[in-house]
Amino acid sequence: MSLWRSARLAWSRRQCRLPIQQETLTARPPTASTGFDELDIVVLDLETTGLDPRRDQVLSAGWVCVSSGRIELSSAQEVPVRPHGEAGVGQSAIIHGLLDSDLADACDELGLLQILLPILAGRVVAAHAAAIERGFLRAMLHRHGGVALPNPFIDTMKLERMLLEGRGERIEERGDALTLARARARHQLPAHSQHSAGSDALACAELLLAQVENLGGHARVRLRTLV
Amino acid sequence: MNDPLTDVDRFLAQTPPFDSLEPAMRRRAAAAFEVVYRRSGSVLLEIGEANHTLFLIRRGAVEAHDRHGTLVGRYGEGDSFGLQSLLSGKPVRFRISLIEDGLIWRMPKAAFDALRAASPAFDDFYIRSLEERLVSALREHEGAGGAAALFMTPLSELTRREPVLASPDTPIAQAARTMAEHGISSLLIGSEGSVQGIVTDRDLRNRVLAKGRSPDEPVAAVMTPEPLTVDAASPVLAAIVAMAGRGIHHLPLTREGRVVGMVTTRDLLSLQTHHPLYLAAQIQKQDTVAGVVDACRRIPKLFDLLLASGIRAEEVPKVMTTITDTVTRRLIRLAEAELGPAPAAWAWLAFGSQAREEQSLKTDQDNGIVYDDAAPPDAYGWFAAMARFVCDGLAACGYAYCPGDIMATTPSWRQPLAGWQRQFAEWSRLPDPQAVLGISIFFDLRGIQGDRDLVAGIRQAMADCATGTGKAVFLSALARGATEHDVPLGFFRRFVLESRGEHRETLEIKAAGLMPLTDLVRVRALQSGVTAASTLERLTALVSRGALARSDADRLEGAYRLLSGLRVRLHADLHRRGEAPHNHLDVRRLSHAERVALRDAFVVVREAQRALTQDFPA
């Protein structure tokens, strides 16, 4: 690890007011030249009430880990999150099928961070349209005294665009060509039941593996190709 | 809360053997997998390497090739591979490579072993021997217990009569007319969904005529309300108990609350007339050909009932052959009554499936006559007349004339013993497999009626064919013929996979399995001087002579029982649907267990073929 990166990690640690994150900031993120088979990845999906990380809330988080190029199904997990403040689930219940009552025994935002941060430590984070997960994580950490995550992020939607453009295909700008379902179908992956954070995370992990094979194969692809 | 492995679990729930796991255990199995994605062409297992992983295909397809590059299998979604090396700890025997991009699930050995230790059902799937797997695939279809008790026949098999119903306000006279029109002794009152009562012949006598009631009154006034009903799936025994216990003679059958038929005491009495012993006795009693023909009309019904009553499917052909033998013997007796006593010692011979005791519904006749060499010259006419009488009689009973004229009516197949001996000696000089195949039917031979010594004489001639000096050419021609059948590799998705990688939608179970097996067992029998005709008897004899290892015989027997049983079940299905019997099994109708067992059976037959090829090199 470069001196610069070590210094930045140490600085983050000093800035951090969230004890659980402080502990995890000792884990070194992988370098850009790390091969895919050596990467520890957590594929994450957040179900939220909307797209604005400052106003909207996380309803549930699902994830699954990939190590040595394999999805470890035993690591798959889904955690429902109780909304903070007075706001209930509201209109998005129609989309996610989550009702307020389902969330009665869920943990709160801080509880989610307590579970999630140790898993994120030292891992690459992957998600479909990763900007959303990244934004919500940043907002949640900010609210609880944490600092920005040092983890590299892989966006499978961006990878899909790259693969399509590499093949010289035009992508309909406003269409849904890059949705998780469409991208999976393009790689002959089986249909999956959508709109559960856990099953979406798994679906995204399978897509990532397929994309890596199409970008040169698990034995050759390096992190820099993916981020 | 959602389970992130819902999709994983859903897939496992329909994938054997995971489908047999308790939900909690299946959840554990799901978590034990790791997922990889590999592109078409990737090699997943290489010959000679050690394997510590169970592979399950979630998406895509793989091919297995042996070290000569020969295709030995192809597997699709839901199939597992790598089992043999995983279970035995021996090096991988086949190269497994993807032929389509795919998602492959891998379970490490430690997790696999933990699951086996935790679930007996799961463990059982892997540790059962090949023979057990072959036979148990058949059993899955069959009812509880193996008892061939007719009493256990489901009531729905007994009656096919639609229920006849009338509304409660129907006048008694109209109800009686309806009963007369349908020729029935009882009438249900109400609707199919709700039976309110029943009126019987006896009610019309006791409650209407004897009481002087008006025939214009509604039938509801004289019906027995809320009659006892039984579920159509209950065994005959349940109906007997119910009827005897209450002194009733009519029992409406229901399925899911709707009335679907009626069983009467007369139906129960007629049940025993379908019993094979009873049918055989009936045939024996007939004094005319017409009577025998008439009794034979019940054979298809017997075929149905045998299966329904819980007899093992693969035993059915033996029972069917017993009936054919009985019919033949009865016709011979009737012919003797007409033609007078035989002019010389003689015997009636059966060839092919009747000799092997492998008959199903609809079967051709293959027969012949042997008589004493010392028969007087004018004996010819008597034997010709006997042959005509019996063959015509069999044809009238539903046993079609042999298209190849292998019948006692053909002079070549109606000969003195010396003629048969000459014939077999001539055959034994046939050098070419095609010619040999044409006559292989004669090497399945059984005496049905008459002089045993004559039959023994022919069998000796048959044994000499193969074991005499200088007869190796004949035997190897026969062996080559037996190994030329193409036995499928197994199944791939909804197709039968042929050895050259081609696909078919149906499995011709006779050509693809039964015939190759029968042929190769026949060669082994001839090679060792075994003259028994049935495949199972031949296997037993081969083992007792030390000509075949017990384990090989067990495997062949298992494969034979499976193939034979599936064929019987196919014929029964076709018969029920009113279709003509054929041997094309629809792959989509096979259960997973049957597919696995059939694949095993093909392996058994192919290995036996390979051994035969080694013993008789071209």
Chai-1 contact restraints between the chains, C-beta under 6 A:
chainA,res_idxA,chainB,res_idxB,connection_type,confidence,min_distance_angstrom,max_distance_angstrom,comment,restraint_id
A,G62,B,P4,contact,1.0,0.0,6.0,A-B,restraint_1
A,R70,B,E34,contact,1.0,0.0,6.0,A-B,restraint_2
A,R70,B,V36,contact,1.0,0.0,6.0,A-B,restraint_3
A,I71,B,V35,contact,1.0,0.0,6.0,A-B,restraint_4
A,E72,B,E34,contact,1.0,0.0,6.0,A-B,restraint_5
A,L73,B,A31,contact,1.0,0.0,6.0,A-B,restraint_6
A,L73,B,F33,contact,1.0,0.0,6.0,A-B,restraint_7
A,S74,B,A31,contact,1.0,0.0,6.0,A-B,restraint_8
A,A76,B,P4,contact,1.0,0.0,6.0,A-B,restraint_9
A,A76,B,L5,contact,1.0,0.0,6.0,A-B,restraint_10
A,E78,B,N2,contact,1.0,0.0,6.0,A-B,restraint_11
A,E78,B,P4,contact,1.0,0.0,6.0,A-B,restraint_12
A,P80,B,M1,contact,1.0,0.0,6.0,A-B,restraint_13
A,Q188,B,D101,contact,1.0,0.0,6.0,A-B,restraint_14
A,P190,B,R59,contact,1.0,0.0,6.0,A-B,restraint_15
A,H192,B,D7,contact,1.0,0.0,6.0,A-B,restraint_16
A,S193,B,D7,contact,1.0,0.0,6.0,A-B,restraint_17
A,S196,B,N2,contact,1.0,0.0,6.0,A-B,restraint_18
A,G198,B,N2,contact,1.0,0.0,6.0,A-B,restraint_19
A,G198,B,P4,contact,1.0,0.0,6.0,A-B,restraint_20
A,S199,B,P4,contact,1.0,0.0,6.0,A-B,restraint_21
A,S199,B,T6,contact,1.0,0.0,6.0,A-B,restraint_22
A,S199,B,D7,contact,1.0,0.0,6.0,A-B,restraint_23
A,L202,B,P4,contact,1.0,0.0,6.0,A-B,restraint_24
A,L209,B,Y37,contact,1.0,0.0,6.0,A-B,restraint_25
A,A210,B,Y37,contact,1.0,0.0,6.0,A-B,restraint_26
A,E213,B,Y37,contact,1.0,0.0,6.0,A-B,restraint_27
A,E213,B,R39,contact,1.0,0.0,6.0,A-B,restraint_28
